[in-house]
Amino acid sequence: MIQYPCKPMKCKRTEIIWPGKRIVEIKKDGDRTFAVKQNDQYVLYSSAGNDVSMKYPEITRALKHLNSDDFIVDGEIVAVDESWNSLHKRSDEGISNSSVYFSIFDVLRVEGLSLSNLVLSERKQVLSELVDDTPQIQNMPFEMMNYRESMQFFSSVVDRGLEGIVVKQPDSMYQPGARNESWIKVKRSDNMDCQVIGLTKSDKENRLFAAVVLASNGFYLGKAGTGFDEVESNNIVTKVTMNSGFNGVILPNDVQKELMISCRPLWCRIKFQEKTEKSIRHPVWNGFRNDPSFKEKT
């Protein structure tokens, strides 16, 4: 049986200004996936190590078009319309009418040989010879850009409704499981007003709580577990405790089990990546709404 190759190298979100030129790619809003071929077998692995070959049979079949008999490649499975909602319906809800493709941006092994000794620019060259673009399998386009050019490109990407860009050092090695400034992501974010309705328990001694539980129009919206430091954490706990009580919002069972305290709805602002029909993706705490226009809202 083909083994899960390794944990994927990850991108760090940062606002550094980098010198010189770097490799710049569009950040695809998809499912991070390894594709592996060995001994005439093809397997797709999610970033968590789950075999997802049956979820995407057309991608698994199309791997035969790669020009190697033994490889490991890293990329994103993306909906053809570039929509996370379309991919979500396909991968999580079993609705199979959403077309997808595999956008490959890195290669870890080819012809049975590890490429761990090659820098990214060299691996990109190998990848260009490995992948012949088809409707199901594509080589991720990239350009060499300096910081100013990258930010201009980022603006054009966001204007097209896409998520953002990934910027990579050309001389970076592939570091399984690492998240550092060798690979960084620049992403759009939106803001919205919603309500705090409670806090979840933390299993870490240095954290007062794990996440802020959010709601909108009386319905559960999600949890924000980032965006607050120690001082803000104390502020959140104090305000929630002062307003503890019933809010009438029905929570998913898993959230209800980890609930530490519930409170009456308190207005706040969050940043998020994308809003779906029932929830928001990657909410980040941005503070309570204390301005006068929100004082009368409950």
C-alpha positions in Angstrom: 0.0 0.0 0.0 1.3 3.5 -0.8 2.1 5.5 2.3 1.1 9.0 3.1 4.3 10.9 2.1 4.6 13.6 4.7 3.0 16.7 6.3 2.7 19.5 3.7 4.9 22.6 4.0 2.7 25.5 4.9 2.5 29.2 4.2 2.9 31.8 6.9 0.7 34.9 6.8 2.9 37.9 7.4 3.3 41.5 6.3 7.0 41.5 5.7 8.6 43.4 2.8 11.0 41.1 1.0 14.1 42.1 -1.0 14.7 40.9 -4.5 12.4 38.8 -6.6 10.5 35.8 -5.5 8.2 33.1 -7.0 4.6 34.4 -7.0 1.6 32.1 -7.5 -2.2 32.7 -7.2 -3.5 31.2 -4.0 -6.1 28.7 -5.0 -9.1 28.2 -2.7 -9.1 24.4 -2.7 -8.2 21.2 -0.9 -4.5 20.7 -0.3 -3.6 17.3 -1.8 -0.6 15.0 -2.5 -0.7 12.8 -5.5 1.4 9.7 -5.4 2.2 7.0 -8.0 4.2 3.9 -7.0 4.1 0.3 -8.3 1.3 1.1 -10.9 -0.9 2.5 -8.1 -2.2 6.0 -7.8 -3.4 7.6 -4.6 -4.6 11.1 -3.6 -3.9 12.1 0.0 -5.4 15.1 1.9 -3.1 17.3 3.9 -4.3 15.3 7.0 -3.2 12.0 5.4 -6.7 10.7 4.4 -7.0 8.8 1.1 -9.4 11.0 -1.0 -8.9 9.1 -4.3 -12.6 8.0 -4.4 -13.8 11.6 -3.9 -12.0 12.7 -7.0 -11.9 9.7 -9.4 -11.4 11.9 -12.5 -8.2 13.4 -10.9 -6.9 10.0 -9.9 -7.4 8.7 -13.5 -5.8 11.8 -15.0 -2.6 11.2 -13.0 -1.5 8.8 -15.7 -0.7 11.8 -17.9 2.2 12.8 -15.7 5.5 11.9 -17.3 6.9 9.6 -14.6 6.3 6.1 -13.3 7.0 7.0 -9.7 6.3 10.4 -8.2 5.0 12.5 -5.4 3.5 16.0 -6.2 1.9 18.6 -4.0 -1.0 20.9 -5.1 -4.6 22.0 -4.7 -7.8 20.4 -6.0 -9.9 23.3 -7.1 -13.4 23.8 -8.5 -13.4 24.9 -12.1 -15.3 28.0 -11.2 -12.7 28.7 -8.5 -15.5 28.7 -5.8 -15.0 27.2 -2.4 -18.7 26.7 -2.2 -18.7 24.5 -5.3 -15.8 22.4 -3.9 -17.4 22.2 -0.5 -20.6 20.7 -2.0 -18.4 18.3 -4.0 -16.1 17.1 -1.3 -18.2 17.3 1.9 -21.8 16.9 0.7 -21.3 14.3 -2.0 -22.8 16.5 -4.8 -20.8 15.3 -7.8 -21.8 17.9 -10.4 -19.0 20.3 -9.6 -16.1 20.0 -12.0 -12.6 20.1 -10.4 -9.0 20.1 -11.5 -5.6 19.5 -9.7 -3.3 22.5 -9.7 0.2 21.2 -9.0 2.9 23.6 -7.5 5.6 21.3 -6.2 7.3 17.9 -6.7 8.9 15.9 -3.9 9.9 12.7 -5.9 10.2 11.8 -9.5 11.3 8.5 -11.1 11.6 7.2 -7.6 14.3 9.7 -6.6 13.8 12.2 -3.8 14.2 15.9 -4.7 14.8 16.9 -1.1 18.3 18.2 -2.1 16.8 20.6 -4.7 15.7 24.2 -4.1 12.3 25.4 -5.2 13.4 26.9 -8.5 15.0 23.6 -9.5 12.0 21.6 -8.4 9.8 24.0 -10.5 12.0 23.1 -13.5 11.5 19.4 -12.9 7.7 20.0 -12.5 7.5 21.8 -15.9 8.9 18.6 -17.5 6.6 16.3 -15.5 3.2 17.9 -16.1 1.5 18.2 -19.5 -1.5 20.4 -18.8 -4.9 18.7 -19.3 -8.4 19.8 -18.1 -7.9 17.8 -14.9 -4.2 18.2 -14.3 -2.4 21.6 -14.5 0.9 23.1 -13.6 0.4 26.1 -11.3 1.5 29.2 -13.2 4.0 31.4 -11.5 6.1 34.6 -12.1 9.2 36.1 -10.6 8.3 39.4 -9.0 9.7 42.0 -6.5 7.6 43.3 -3.6 6.0 46.2 -5.5 5.0 44.0 -8.5 3.7 41.3 -6.1 1.4 43.8 -4.4 0.1 45.1 -7.7 -0.6 41.5 -8.8 -2.3 40.8 -5.4 -4.7 43.8 -6.1 -5.6 42.5 -9.5 -6.2 39.0 -8.1 -8.5 40.3 -5.4 -10.4 42.4 -8.0 -11.1 39.1 -9.8 -12.7 37.7 -6.7 -9.9 35.3 -5.9 -8.3 34.7 -2.5 -4.8 36.1 -2.8 -1.3 35.1 -3.6 1.5 32.9 -2.3 5.1 34.2 -2.4 8.0 31.7 -2.1 11.8 32.1 -1.9 13.3 30.5 -5.0 16.1 28.9 -2.9 13.7 27.3 -0.3 13.9 23.6 0.4 10.7 21.6 1.0 10.3 21.4 4.8 7.5 19.0 5.7 5.1 20.5 8.3 7.0 23.8 8.5 5.4 27.2 8.4 7.9 30.0 8.0 8.8 33.0 5.9 10.2 30.9 3.1 6.6 30.6 1.9 4.2 33.4 2.8 0.6 34.1 1.8 -1.1 37.4 1.2 -4.9 37.1 1.5 -7.9 39.3 1.2 -10.1 39.6 4.2 -13.6 40.9 4.7 -15.2 42.3 7.9 -18.6 41.8 9.4 -20.6 42.6 12.5 -22.0 39.7 14.4 -22.5 38.6 18.0 -20.6 36.8 20.7 -22.8 34.3 22.5 -20.2 32.4 24.5 -16.7 31.0 25.0 -15.3 27.4 24.6 -13.0 25.7 27.0 -9.2 25.6 26.4 -7.1 22.6 27.1 -4.0 24.8 27.4 -3.0 26.2 30.8 -1.9 29.5 29.3 -5.2 30.3 27.6 -8.3 31.5 29.4 -10.6 30.0 26.6 -10.2 28.4 23.2 -12.5 30.4 21.0 -15.3 33.0 20.9 -18.6 31.5 19.8 -20.3 33.6 17.2 -23.9 34.1 16.0 -25.9 36.2 13.5 -29.6 36.7 13.4 -30.1 34.1 16.1 -28.2 31.4 14.3 -24.8 29.8 15.1 -22.1 31.3 12.8 -18.8 29.7 13.9 -15.9 30.1 16.3 -13.0 32.6 16.2 -9.9 31.2 17.9 -7.4 33.8 16.9 -7.0 37.6 16.9 -6.7 38.2 20.7 -3.7 38.4 22.9 -3.5 38.0 26.7 -4.9 41.5 27.4 -7.8 41.2 25.0 -8.5 37.6 26.3 -9.0 39.1 29.8 -11.2 41.8 28.4 -13.3 39.2 26.5 -13.7 37.0 29.6 -14.7 39.9 31.8 -17.3 41.2 29.4 -18.8 37.8 28.6 -18.9 36.9 32.4 -20.7 40.2 33.2 -23.3 39.4 30.5 -23.6 35.6 31.1 -27.0 34.1 30.5 -29.4 32.6 28.0 -29.2 33.6 24.3 -31.5 31.1 22.5 -29.1 30.1 19.9 -29.0 26.4 19.1 -25.4 25.1 18.9 -24.0 22.1 17.1 -23.5 19.2 19.5 -19.7 19.3 19.3 -19.7 23.1 20.1 -22.2 22.6 23.0 -20.0 20.0 24.6 -17.0 22.3 24.7 -18.9 25.4 25.8 -17.4 27.1 28.9 -19.9 29.9 29.3 -22.8 31.4 27.3 -23.9 35.0 27.4 -26.5 37.3 26.0 -25.6 38.4 22.4 -22.8 41.0 22.4 -22.0 42.9 19.2 -18.5 42.4 17.8 -16.6 42.7 14.6 -14.6 39.9 12.9 -12.5 39.4 9.9 -13.1 36.4 7.7 -12.0 34.8 4.5 -15.3 33.8 3.0 -19.0 33.4 3.9 -21.0 30.4 2.9 -24.7 29.8 3.2 -24.4 28.6 6.8 -21.1 29.7 8.2 -17.9 31.8 7.7 -14.4 30.5 7.0 -11.4 31.4 9.2 -13.0 34.0 11.4 -10.5 36.3 13.3 -11.5 38.3 16.3 -11.4 42.1 15.7 -12.9 43.4 18.9 -16.2 44.3 20.6 -18.4 47.0 19.0 -18.5 49.7 21.6 -19.5 52.7 19.4 -22.8 54.4 20.3 -24.7 53.1 17.2 -24.4 49.5 18.7 -25.2 50.2 22.3 -29.0 49.8 21.9 -28.7 46.6 19.9 -29.2 43.2 21.6 
